[in-house]
Amino acid sequence: MPHATTAALRLPHSGIREIVDLALTSEHPIIRLEIGEPDFATPAHITEAAFDAARVRVSYVQTAGIPALRSAIGERIERAYGVAAPLEQVLITHGAVQAIDAILSAVVAPGDEVLVPDPAWPNYEMQTTLIGATPVHYALRPEDGFQPDLAEIRALLTPRTRVIVLNSPNNPTGAVMRPELVAAIVALAVEHDLLVVSDEVYDEIVFEGTHANAAALAPDHVASVFSFSKTYAMTGWRVGYALVPAWLADTVTRILELESSCVSSVTQAAALAAITGPQDAVAHMRDAYRARRDVAVGILETARIDIVRPQGAFYLMLPLPDGTDSRLAALDLVSAGVSLAPGSAFGRATPHHLRVSLAASTESITEGLERFLAWRDAGGTSATSATTASTIAEPAR
């Protein structure tokens, strides 16, 4: 009988998806705060552009993306960050996830090492593992405001290191990395001839601080990844894009050709309408996320829960008492009517935290946090969760 590869067998299940699946199959109504899914509809002019494109013709297009969209994205990047973004270096992908996968596949080989933040979106580790490389974690600690430690990153570098992954604004913490820290990490990558993969999918969702584009600092050493999903409430449309160094563009394009031929011409038409059309919806959604952040922070501070105030994205890390298993807590909370993502799903640095998604309505956030507090006050954080643990298998690690 054929066997799965060792790298594939090492892939963990998603701790987020475990809670999603449980919430979806619950027999009782659940307040959904576990997933980063904007509750806003895609703006109408974007949807209409897709309808118009579908009526004309749905066809194969260039693997790297339609030139009009790539050109518009290049203009947007140059305007926002002052970095050159020529057409041949802008690539359209099936969401940011494919962009990151293709970039890592182009520069990382089995046995190499990739530095990834912890906590972080779990796909960085999963993609690195599937290649057969080793993810090496650098900590984002609550006591440091979830900012990385430059000295720690430097100490983790070895001759096998190929990539440093940055993510700001950060999922799951909502931290916005200080510009001087971004500059220092990029300088470190240049010093050691490494590639920085800079995940900037939340670059338009910043409440305080300044988002620093890493590619503007060293274009030959940075691949920047973006997405339409969060900025325009287009998660299901599956359109992302990357600005990659000139030396890397053709290799990544060939990998994209192998993986998917091209992104749908219809969704690219929608993306073009999004980036060239009115941007008032972007500001409206950002203001709404900020207001929701303030409501959540107010509720938790009133309950005397010490949190790190998120500066961007639409997430908040909710601390549990030390020793509380965040996975078991998240599973138990579904029974209490609210779903939250366990901190253990994002790495090793936040095992006693839960991630709260602020992409839900203010009413849902308020009710969900009230259910959490009621669960806590009823002794939920000290529960053994034996019943839950016996009915749901531990995910593979």
Salt bridges, closest charged atoms under 4 A:
GLU18 OE2 - ARG327 NH2 2.80
GLU34 OE2 - ARG32 NH2 2.48
ASP39 OD1 - ARG292 NH1 3.03
ASP52 OD1 - ARG55 NH1 3.02
ASP112 OD2 - ARG162 NE 3.60
GLU113 OE2 - ARG160 NH2 2.74
GLU125 OE1 - HIS137 NE2 2.92
GLU125 OE1 - ARG348 NH1 3.74
GLU152 OE1 - ARG141 NH1 3.11
GLU180 OE2 - ARG178 NE 3.31
GLU191 OE2 - ARG154 NH1 3.50
GLU191 OE2 - HIS192 NE2 3.68
GLU200 OE1 - HIS211 NE2 2.75
ASP203 OD2 - ARG76 NH2 2.55
GLU204 OE2 - ARG76 NH2 2.98
GLU204 OE1 - ARG286 NH1 3.88
GLU208 OE2 - ARG293 NH2 2.81
ASP250 OD2 - ARG254 NE 2.94
ASP287 OD1 - ARG290 NH1 2.96
ASP294 OD1 - ARG293 NE 2.66
ASP294 OD1 - ARG309 NH2 2.98
GLU367 OE2 - ARG371 NE 2.89
ASP377 OD1 - ARG376 NH2 2.96
GLU394 OE1 - ARG327 NH1 2.90
GLU394 OE2 - ARG397 NH2 3.38
